[in-house]
C-alpha cells in the first residue's frame, strides 16, 4: 500500500472560518467549501510513497524545518486558480516570508520527484477556501482580502485518502518550528 503524502501548515479553525466566509457573493458559481479544519497551505506535494520509504520522508521533513523559527503569513488577495484557463478554485494568496520560502525550497530539493522547470511553475503560497463544482468558465476573482495574519509554528506531514465523496487528510508527523 502506498502513502499519498504532502507537507502543509494549518491556520486556526477561527481563521479558516473567516476565510471561507470571505468568498460569499451573489455571483459565485456552484461550489463546495472545505471543512474549516482541512484548510491549509501546501508547502510541498510529495505524491505516492511506498511504506519502506516513509521514515526517510519523515527525516527529510524534520531536516527541512531545522533552524527555522515560527513565522506569520499575511493574507493579501482572494484569487481564482489556475491563473490561466477555467477557474477550478478560490484561494487566499499570502505573502512569502523567508521562513516559508526556505522550508519550501528545502522540501522541494529533498522530496520533489521533478523540480519545476519554469518561472510559471513557481511556488505560490495560498490556502484553498472553495472548489467549483465544475470549471467556472470566464469567472475570475483577484482582489485584496482583509484577514488576520496566520501564525505558523509547525509543519505537518499529511496523508491523503480519497473516499467516494471527499478527501480525508491524516497527520503522520508534526514538526515544531524553532530557530534553535
N, C-alpha and C positions, 0 to 999 in steps of 0.2 A: 504494500500500500504506500502510495506517495503522499507527501505533505505539500499542499499548495500554500506557500508562505509569502509574507510581506512584512516590512518593518514600518511601524506607524507611531504617531504621537496623538494623544487624545485630549480634547478640551474637557472642561467640566460639563456636566449634564445641563446646568443652567445656561451656559454659553451656547451649547448646541440647540437648546430650545429657542433661544433668542435668534440665533442664526436661521433656523428653519422658519421662524415667524417672519423674518425679513423678506422672504420671497413672495409673500401673499400680494397678489394684484389681480384685477379683474380679467386681464387678457392672458393669463397663464394657461398654456396648453395643458391637456391632461397629463398628470404626473403623479409620482409617489415620493414621499419623503422617507428618509431612513429613520429608524428608531433613534432618539437622541443619543443613546449610549453607544451607537455604532459610528457616529460622525468622527472622522479622523483625517489627519494629513498623512498620506503615504510617503514615507521617506525613501523606500526602495521596494519595488516589487521583485521578488526572488523567483517565484514560479514553483514548479514541481521539484521536490527534493526527496530522494529515497531515504528511508529510515537510518541507514548506516551513516549518512552524511549530516544528520541533524545536529550532532554535537559540534561539528566543525562550523556549522552555520551559527549556532548559539555563541561559540567563541568569537566568531567574526563580528557579531552584533556587539558583544562586550568590548572588543578592541576598537570598534568604530566609535563608540561613545567615550572611550577613555580620555580623561583630561578635559572634557567639555562640560562646562557648568550649565545650570539652568538658564533659559532664555525666554523671551516673550516674542510671540508672533503678533504683528499688528495687522488686523484686517484692513484691506484697502479698497477692494472692489467686489461687487457682485457681478459675475460673468457667466456666460454660457460657454460650454465646451463641446466639441473641439472648436477652435477658433475659425477653422475653415469647414465648409460643408454644413450639413444639417446639424443643429444642436441636439445633443443627447442628454445633457445635464446642466444644472445650475450649481455654481460653486462660489465660495468666498475665497478670493485670492488674498494672500498675505504678503507682507514684506519678506525680505530674505536676510535675516540676521546672520552674522558669521557662523554661529553655532549650528543652525540648521543646514547651511551650505556645506560646512565641514563634515557633519555627520553623513549627509547625502553623498558627498564626494568619496568618503571612506567606504561607505556601504557599496556604492557602485563599483569601486575599484576591487573590492573583495568578493562581491556576490553577484554582480551583473553577469548574465550569460552572454550579453553582447553590449559593448559600450556604445553610447549614442554617437552617431556619425556627424550629425549636422547641428547647427545652432537652433534650428527649428525644433529639435528634439530636446532642448534644454529643460532642466528641472523647473517646474512652475509650482511653487508652494500653494496648495489650495485644499479646501475641505468641501466635499460634495454635500449639498443640502437638499437636492431634489434630482430625480431622474425622470425624463419624459417617458411616457408610455410607448411612444414611437418617435421616429425622427420629427423634430419640431422644425419643419421646413420654413425657412425665412425668419424664424423667431430669434431675436438676439437681445441679450442684456449685457450692458457694460456701463456700470455706474458706481459712484462712490457708495460705500456702505459704512454706517456708523455702528460699530460693535466694539465691545471692550477688547483689549489685548488678551492674548491667550498665553497663560504661563505654562511653559513646558519644563517639567523637571524629571521626566523619564521617557524612554522609548520602549516599544514593545515588539517582540517577535510574535506575529499572529499567524494563525492558520485559517484558511477559508474552507468552508464546507458548503457546497451547492446543494440546496434542498429543492423540492418541487416548486415552491412558490417564493423562495427567498434565499439569501446567502447568510450564513452564520459565521461569525468570527470567534475564534477561541484563542486566548492568550497562552503562549507557550513559555515565554520568558519576558520578564520586565527588568530593565536596566536603568538604575537611577543615575541621573546626570550629576557629576561632581567635577569641579575644576581641579581637584587634588590629583 
